[in-house]
């Protein structure tokens, strides 16, 4: 293990504001509920977060979004398939 293996990059409140479109109060509530990575207090007036934890949190949100879209499409297809069995000749209209 090298010294580089123990390094972590910190992200400031200003950077969080750019990356995460939530108010500071909402982020704090999410931290308290365990739905957002916890902050690190560096001093009485300075907080930050571990960049890797924030990036992982964002990646999880993206995975969730992709998963929801796929499952929504599958559910829609399954529902249409059931209706098609009941009403022969029906066709699915898709909207743009």
C-alpha positions as CSV (number, residue, x, y, z in Angstrom):
1,X,0.0,0.0,0.0
2,X,1.4,3.4,-1.0
3,X,0.7,6.8,0.4
4,X,-1.4,7.5,-2.7
5,X,-3.8,4.7,-1.8
6,X,-4.8,6.6,1.4
7,X,-5.4,9.9,-0.4
8,X,-8.9,11.2,-0.7
9,X,-10.0,14.3,-2.6
10,X,-12.4,16.7,-0.8
11,X,-15.2,18.6,-2.3
12,X,-16.4,22.0,-0.9
13,X,-19.8,23.4,-0.3
14,X,-19.4,25.6,-3.4
15,X,-18.7,22.5,-5.6
16,X,-21.7,20.7,-4.0
17,X,-24.0,23.6,-5.0
18,X,-22.8,23.2,-8.6
19,X,-23.2,19.4,-8.7
20,X,-26.3,18.8,-6.6
21,X,-29.4,20.9,-7.3
22,X,-30.6,20.8,-3.7
23,X,-30.6,23.6,-1.1
24,X,-28.1,23.2,1.7
25,X,-31.0,22.5,4.1
26,X,-32.2,19.7,1.9
27,X,-28.8,18.2,1.7
28,X,-28.5,18.3,5.5
29,X,-31.9,16.6,5.9
30,X,-30.8,13.9,3.4
31,X,-27.5,13.4,5.4
32,X,-29.5,13.1,8.6
33,X,-31.8,10.5,7.0
34,X,-28.8,8.6,5.6
35,X,-29.7,9.4,2.0
36,X,-26.6,11.5,1.2
37,X,-22.9,11.1,2.2
38,X,-22.0,12.7,5.5
39,X,-20.0,15.9,5.6
40,X,-16.6,16.2,7.1
41,X,-16.1,19.2,9.4
42,X,-12.6,20.6,8.9
43,X,-13.0,23.5,11.3
44,X,-15.7,25.6,12.9
45,X,-16.6,27.3,9.6
46,X,-15.5,24.8,7.0
47,X,-17.2,21.6,5.8
48,X,-16.5,19.3,2.9
49,X,-17.4,15.9,1.5
50,X,-15.3,13.1,0.2
51,X,-15.4,13.4,-3.6
52,X,-15.5,9.6,-4.2
53,X,-18.6,9.3,-1.9
54,X,-20.4,12.1,-3.8
55,X,-19.5,10.6,-7.2
56,X,-20.7,7.2,-6.0
57,X,-24.0,8.7,-4.8
58,X,-24.5,10.4,-8.1
59,X,-23.7,7.1,-10.0
60,X,-26.3,5.3,-7.9
61,X,-28.9,7.9,-8.8
62,X,-28.1,7.4,-12.5
63,X,-28.4,3.6,-12.1
64,X,-31.7,4.0,-10.4
65,X,-32.9,6.3,-13.2
66,X,-31.9,3.8,-15.9
67,X,-33.4,0.9,-14.0
68,X,-36.7,2.8,-13.6
69,X,-37.0,3.6,-17.2
70,X,-36.3,0.0,-18.2
71,X,-38.8,-1.4,-15.8
72,X,-41.4,1.3,-16.8
73,X,-41.0,0.2,-20.4
74,X,-41.3,-3.4,-19.5
75,X,-44.4,-2.8,-17.3
76,X,-46.0,-0.9,-20.2
77,X,-45.2,-3.7,-22.6
78,X,-46.6,-6.3,-20.1
79,X,-49.8,-4.3,-19.7
80,X,-50.3,-3.9,-23.4
81,X,-49.7,-7.6,-24.0
82,X,-52.5,-8.5,-21.5
83,X,-54.9,-6.0,-23.2
84,X,-53.9,-7.4,-26.6
85,X,-55.0,-10.9,-25.5
86,X,-58.4,-9.5,-24.4
87,X,-59.0,-7.2,-27.3
88,X,-57.8,-8.8,-30.6
89,X,-56.6,-6.4,-33.3
90,X,-55.6,-3.6,-30.9
91,X,-52.4,-1.8,-31.7
92,X,-50.1,0.2,-29.4
93,X,-49.9,3.9,-30.2
94,X,-46.6,5.5,-29.2
95,X,-46.3,9.2,-28.6
96,X,-43.2,11.2,-29.6
